[in-house]
Amino acid sequence: MTETADAALLPNCKPGARPANPRFSSGPCAKRPGWSLDALSGALLGRSHRAPEGRARIAEVIDRSATILRMPAAWRLGVVPGSDTGAVEMALWSLLGARPVDVLAFESFSATWANDIVSQLGLDARVLTADYGRLPDLSTVDWSRDVVLAWNGTTSGVCFPSGDAIPAERDGLVICDATSAAFAMELPWEKLDVVTWSWQKALGGEAAHGMLALSPRAVARLEGEPAPRPLPKVFRLTSKGKLIEGIFKGDTINTPSMLCVEDAVDSLKWAESVGGLPGLIARSRANLAVLAEWEAQSGWASFLAENAEDRSSTSICLRITAPWFMGLDAETQTRAAKDIADLLTREQAALDIASYRDAPLGLRIWGGATVETADIVALIPWLDWAEREVRVKYS
């Protein structure tokens, strides 16, 4: 009897239990365990963010973030508009131009930075590419140039295994988009010069606010070699040739949401309660470990990231590799992959886990620290159930 016939004849019973929290979206991500609206009861609503209390609350986000992430004391950290995208674009437009650029493009967002550097800024740039599931060849990077990279590819599930490839002594700046890595992975601060992230990823916070961290080398570039282009107000980090220090002390460029600020404070306090960065990393790695054990014997799904050492523990991306699926034409594969994700949504077993629109067909499961490992364990039988339901439909 064939596999298809077996699937058609045997009952496909639904698993007995669902994840307590089926939110596995890769952004905005799951709120921290136990979160409720009561966590926002102290928000400074109807108050100016420039009042002493407002500045203090924003400064608290900055200080707690820097402490948890073990950011060097000499670095500056500020809250900026536009989420991680705004923080990255601010860095690109404000800092690039003094040197040629190497930009690593290996998934959707890093490809966007490459396009902006080449097509919008028109800089002397090399784009070092890799297919989804791989990192570019790091031995080809010229660290005498400015280098732009994503530490974790949110849409490909591939991350830098360490900072070993980056020389401590280098002529160029390293601008790092760390939005799906901060608070879930170790960042080698001594090898980086600009680091950006947003609240809605590993902290499970709300959207629209970005974080921008600058090393002393980045500040020296800003003050000593001003950007060779006009900058809109929301991108300006200097005034009269000097860094605008207020940005990094709670004086934001534009008006932030104090409701979101309160939520960020709450998530940072929770991060401290689970052991700070080591505790957050351990929780995320435990989630990846459960999925890795299942993937090794699933028979129908494989990690998009081929090398285990490059595999993200946050944006965990899976390809559908079952023979029945691979035998379908491209249009039917698209429908089948969507059917799996839609079926899980209808059953309230997993929400928002379809692969990113530009990525290979499959599933993307957020495994950051705000996701309970017990929910990953409960999800796995549902993945197999949904695959089998769809397999029968297309066989």
C-alpha positions in Angstrom: 0.0 0.0 0.0 1.4 3.4 -0.9 2.0 6.3 1.5 -0.9 8.2 -0.1 -3.3 5.3 0.3 -2.2 4.9 4.0 -3.0 8.6 4.6 -6.3 8.3 2.9 -7.4 5.2 4.9 -6.2 5.9 8.4 -8.0 8.3 10.6 -6.3 11.6 11.2 -7.3 12.4 14.7 -6.9 15.9 16.1 -4.4 16.3 18.9 -5.9 16.5 22.3 -4.5 19.8 23.5 -3.8 23.1 21.9 -1.0 25.6 22.8 -2.1 27.8 25.6 -0.9 30.7 23.5 -1.1 30.0 19.8 0.6 33.3 18.9 3.8 32.3 17.0 4.0 35.5 14.8 7.5 36.7 13.9 6.4 40.3 14.5 4.7 41.7 16.4 5.6 38.7 18.6 3.9 37.1 21.6 3.6 39.2 24.7 5.5 38.0 27.7 3.9 35.2 29.7 1.2 36.4 32.0 0.8 39.7 30.3 -2.5 41.6 30.6 -3.7 45.1 30.1 -3.1 45.7 33.8 0.6 46.0 33.0 -0.2 49.3 31.3 -2.1 50.8 34.2 0.8 53.2 35.1 1.2 54.6 31.6 1.6 58.4 31.4 -1.4 59.0 29.2 -2.4 62.5 28.5 1.0 63.7 29.6 3.8 65.3 27.7 6.7 63.0 26.9 8.9 66.0 27.6 7.6 66.4 31.2 10.1 65.2 33.8 8.1 62.0 34.4 7.9 61.2 30.6 11.6 61.7 30.1 12.3 59.5 33.1 10.2 56.7 31.8 11.8 56.8 28.4 15.2 56.9 30.0 14.2 53.9 32.1 13.7 51.9 28.8 17.1 53.0 27.6 18.9 52.2 30.8 17.2 48.8 31.4 17.8 47.8 27.8 21.5 48.7 27.9 22.0 46.8 31.2 20.2 43.6 30.0 22.1 43.6 26.7 25.4 44.3 28.4 26.0 47.2 26.2 29.4 48.9 26.8 29.2 52.1 29.0 30.7 54.3 26.3 27.9 53.5 23.8 24.8 55.7 23.4 21.4 54.2 23.1 18.2 56.1 22.1 14.6 55.6 21.2 13.9 56.6 17.6 10.8 56.7 15.3 9.9 54.1 12.7 10.6 50.9 14.5 13.8 49.0 13.4 13.3 50.1 9.8 13.5 53.8 11.0 16.6 53.0 13.1 18.4 51.3 10.2 17.5 54.0 7.7 18.7 56.7 10.1 22.0 55.0 10.4 22.4 54.4 6.7 21.5 58.0 5.7 23.5 59.6 8.5 26.6 57.6 8.5 27.3 56.1 5.0 29.2 57.9 2.3 32.7 58.4 3.8 33.8 54.9 2.6 32.8 52.3 0.1 30.3 49.8 1.5 29.9 46.1 1.6 26.3 45.0 2.4 25.3 41.4 3.1 21.9 40.5 1.6 20.6 37.1 2.4 16.9 37.6 3.0 14.1 40.2 2.5 15.1 42.9 4.9 18.9 42.8 4.3 18.0 43.0 0.6 16.0 46.1 1.3 19.0 47.8 2.9 21.1 46.8 -0.1 18.6 48.3 -2.5 18.5 51.6 -0.5 22.3 51.8 -0.3 22.7 51.2 -4.1 19.6 52.7 -5.6 18.6 55.4 -3.2 21.9 56.6 -1.8 23.8 55.7 -4.9 26.9 54.7 -3.0 30.0 52.8 -4.1 28.8 49.4 -2.8 29.3 45.7 -3.2 26.2 43.5 -2.5 27.3 40.1 -1.1 24.3 37.8 -1.5 23.3 34.3 -0.5 20.2 32.2 -1.1 17.6 31.9 1.6 18.9 29.4 4.2 22.6 30.5 3.9 24.9 33.3 4.9 27.1 35.1 2.4 30.7 34.0 2.3 32.1 36.0 5.2 35.6 35.6 4.0 34.9 37.9 1.0 33.9 40.8 3.2 36.3 43.8 3.1 36.3 45.2 6.6 38.2 48.3 5.5 34.9 49.3 4.0 31.7 50.2 5.9 29.7 46.9 6.3 25.9 46.6 6.7 24.5 43.3 7.9 21.5 41.7 9.6 22.6 39.6 12.6 19.5 37.4 12.2 17.6 37.0 9.0 14.0 37.3 10.2 12.6 35.9 6.9 15.2 33.1 6.4 15.9 31.8 9.9 19.7 32.2 9.4 21.8 34.1 11.9 25.5 34.9 12.5 26.9 32.1 14.7 29.3 34.5 16.4 31.4 37.7 15.7 34.5 35.7 14.9 34.5 36.8 11.2 34.6 40.5 12.2 38.0 41.9 13.0 38.3 43.9 16.2 40.6 46.3 14.5 39.0 47.6 11.3 38.8 50.8 9.3 35.1 50.8 8.4 32.0 50.9 10.6 29.8 47.8 11.1 26.1 48.7 11.0 24.1 45.8 12.4 20.3 45.3 12.1 19.7 43.1 15.2 15.9 43.4 15.4 15.3 39.6 15.7 18.5 39.0 17.6 18.6 41.5 20.5 17.4 40.0 23.7 17.7 36.5 22.3 21.3 36.2 21.1 24.8 37.3 22.2 25.9 40.4 20.3 29.7 41.1 20.2 29.5 44.8 20.9 33.3 45.2 20.5 32.9 44.1 16.8 30.0 46.4 16.0 29.5 50.1 15.7 25.8 50.6 15.2 23.1 48.2 16.5 19.4 48.6 15.9 16.3 46.7 17.0 12.6 47.2 17.8 10.3 46.4 20.8 7.9 44.2 18.9 10.3 41.3 18.3 12.1 39.5 21.2 10.5 41.7 23.9 7.0 41.1 22.6 6.4 44.8 22.7 4.3 47.1 20.6 5.3 48.5 17.2 6.5 51.9 15.7 9.5 52.5 18.0 13.0 51.7 17.2 16.2 51.5 19.3 19.5 52.9 17.9 22.8 52.1 19.7 26.0 53.9 18.6 29.6 53.1 19.5 32.2 55.8 20.1 33.5 55.2 16.6 30.1 55.8 15.1 29.8 59.0 17.1 33.2 60.2 15.9 32.0 59.6 12.3 28.8 61.6 12.8 30.7 64.5 14.3 33.8 64.4 12.2 32.5 63.4 8.8 28.9 64.7 8.4 26.6 62.9 5.9 27.2 64.3 2.4 23.4 64.7 1.9 20.5 66.7 3.3 18.7 64.9 6.1 15.1 65.2 7.2 14.5 66.0 10.9 13.7 62.4 11.9 17.1 61.3 10.7 19.3 64.1 12.2 21.5 62.9 15.0 23.8 66.0 15.2 23.4 69.7 15.6 26.2 72.2 14.9 28.6 69.3 14.4 27.9 67.6 17.7 25.8 64.6 18.7 22.4 65.5 20.0 22.9 63.9 23.4 19.3 64.4 24.5 18.1 61.7 22.1 20.1 59.2 24.2 18.8 60.4 27.5 15.1 60.3 26.9 14.5 63.3 24.7 13.0 61.7 21.6 13.1 63.2 18.1 9.3 63.1 17.9 6.4 62.2 20.1 6.5 58.5 21.3 3.5 56.6 22.5 3.7 56.5 26.3 1.5 53.5 26.2 4.1 51.6 24.2 6.8 53.0 26.5 5.0 51.6 29.5 4.7 48.2 27.8 8.4 48.3 27.0 9.2 48.9 30.7 7.0 46.0 31.6 8.7 43.6 29.2 12.2 44.7 30.4 11.2 44.0 34.0 10.0 40.6 32.9 13.3 40.0 31.1 15.2 40.8 34.3 12.9 38.4 36.3 13.8 35.4 34.1 17.6 35.9 34.5 18.4 38.8 32.1 20.1 38.0 28.8 21.3 34.5 29.8 17.8 33.5 30.8 16.3 35.0 27.6 18.8 33.1 25.4 18.2 29.8 27.3 14.4 30.1 26.8 14.8 30.8 23.1 17.3 28.0 22.6 15.0 25.5 24.4 12.2 26.4 21.9 14.6 25.7 19.0 15.8 22.4 20.6 12.2 21.1 20.7 11.6 21.9 17.0 15.0 20.5 16.0 14.2 17.1 17.7 10.9 17.0 15.8 12.4 18.2 12.4 15.0 15.4 12.5 12.2 12.8 12.2 9.3 14.7 10.7 9.6 13.3 7.2 7.9 16.4 5.6 9.6 19.5 6.9 13.2 20.7 7.0 14.9 23.8 8.4 15.4 26.5 5.8 18.8 27.2 7.5 20.9 24.2 6.4 23.8 24.6 8.8 22.9 24.1 12.5 25.4 26.6 13.7 23.7 29.4 11.6 20.2 28.4 12.6 18.1 31.1 14.3 16.4 30.3 17.6 13.9 33.1 17.1 12.6 33.2 13.5 12.6 29.5 12.9 11.9 28.8 9.3 10.8 25.5 7.8 10.6 24.3 4.2 8.0 21.7 3.1 10.0 18.8 1.6 7.5 16.0 1.6 7.5 14.0 -1.7 3.8 14.6 -2.2 4.4 18.4 -2.0 7.5 18.4 -4.2 5.6 16.6 -6.9 3.1 19.5 -7.2 3.4 22.3 -9.7 4.4 25.7 -8.3 0.9 27.2 -8.2 -0.5 24.2 -6.4 2.4 24.2 -3.9 1.6 27.8 -3.0 -2.0 26.8 -2.3 -1.0 23.7 -0.3 1.4 25.6 1.9 -1.3 28.3 2.5 -3.8 25.6 3.4 -1.5 24.2 6.1 -1.1 27.6 7.7 -4.8 28.4 7.3 -5.9 25.1 8.8 -3.8 25.8 11.9 -5.3 29.2 12.2 -8.9 27.9 12.0 -8.1 25.4 14.7 -6.5 28.2 16.9 -3.5 26.0 17.1 -1.0 28.4 15.5 -1.6 32.0 14.3 0.5 33.8 11.7 3.0 31.1 10.9 3.0 31.1 7.1 6.4 31.8 5.6 7.3 35.4 4.7 5.8 36.4 1.3 9.3 36.6 -0.4 10.7 33.5 1.3 10.5 29.8 0.1 7.2 28.1 0.8 6.8 26.7 4.3 6.2 27.8 7.9 7.8 30.4 10.2 7.5 29.8 13.9 8.7 32.5 16.4 10.8 30.9 19.1 11.9 33.9 21.1 11.9 34.0 24.9 8.3 35.3 25.2 7.1 32.0 23.7 6.7 29.2 26.3 8.4 25.9 25.4 5.3 24.1 26.5 3.4 25.8 23.7 6.1 24.7 21.2 5.7 21.1 22.5 1.9 21.4 22.1 2.2 22.8 18.6 4.1 19.9 17.1 1.3 17.4 16.9 -0.8 20.0 15.2 1.8 20.6 12.6 1.8 16.9 11.7 -2.0 16.8 11.8 -2.4 19.8 9.5 0.2 18.4 7.0 -1.6 15.1 6.8 -5.0 16.8 6.3 -3.6 18.8 3.4 -1.6 15.9 2.0 -4.8 13.9 1.6 -6.5 16.9 -0.1 -3.8 17.1 -2.8 -3.1 13.4 -3.2 
